[in-house]
Amino acid sequence: MFSFAWPWAFIAIILPLLVYRFSKPRHPQQSALKVPFFALIQSDLPRQGPPINPIKWLVLSLIWLLLLCAAAKPLWLGKAQPLTVSARDLMLAVDISGSMETKDMQLGSKMVNRLVGIKVVLDGFIKERSQDRMGLILFADNAYIQTPLTMDHKTLAIFLNEAQIGFAGQKTAIGDAIGLALKRMQNNEQKNRVLVLLTDGANTAGAVTPLEAAMMAAKHGLKIYTLGFGADEYMVNSIFGNRTINPSADLDEESLKKIAALTGGKYFRARSIDELAKIYQLLDELEPHVIAATVITPQRSLFYWPLGMALLISFLWAIGYLLHTWRLTLIADKPLEVDDVR
């Protein structure tokens, strides 16, 4: 369907008529010119008060009308289409403390550290959350907002992949990460606010304890899902031979369970990259999308068509005027012959 966004622009259609009607005529001051052969060329001169050239007025009117059409913003409106928008704010809090350097995650045929495994899983998780506003918090000695809540998931994934161990120190401030997420989300209009907190250790730094932060989060309706990450067994080589250790001995599962319980969330334990990927897939079932339905009408702007036509006609008119002026100049510069003077 064809429509104009600013139809009131056509009010200006009478502007040239008003200018022509009420503006004072211009009387140029020119010096008198004596022409000895005036009688010869008198018949070629325009009469005083020449009649209006209908072709000229038609062309100028057409150009003005086309310019008004462009100014009125012509639009082609497509068929109305339903649009579903998620009403969920999802903040990711990722531990980048020194313990994340532990290489107990198997990725293909090689062993990688825990942060690399998290990046691999979260990259796919972020791409699948196209309807969510997502943000990223990195925490170690302190907690930092790496990416505020945004629909720009491509940039979010880039900032996550650029995160490095040691950026924020070596310790783990779980309570500060929860407090920062609450501070950035408590004033949001969305009621469905979720924090997914992933760590491999216990709280060893920060100004607030994890349980205190969890109680404040519960008070303001922030739901927290906690994930404990790290293998239970890890083979190390030493001068005494191979021995098995528990690289996740420092993981405070009890506190993570309490944090989730206080806020209405759940605690998950991931011992491998595959288990972590399954947990993030499960989050959609535990925390389904809250969909807000609306209707949009596709629009395509067409202003360039009347504007282009106006410019083309103006260009052709200017070329014609220049050719006409050049022809008159040639006639005026032509020398008079004796028979013409007689």
Beta strands, then each sheet from edge to edge (+ up, - down):
strand 1: 2-4
strand 2: 74-77
strand 3: 81-86
strand 4: 88-95
strand 5: 105-107
strand 6: 110-112
strand 7: 133-139
strand 8: 143-150
strand 9: 192-199
strand 10: 222-229
strand 11: 234-238
strand 12: 241-245
strand 13: 267-270
strand 14: 291-296
strand 15: 299-301
sheet 1: 1+ 2- 15+
sheet 2: 3+ 14-
sheet 3: 8+ 7- 4- 9- 10- 13-
sheet 4: 5+ 6-
sheet 5: 11+ 12-
end
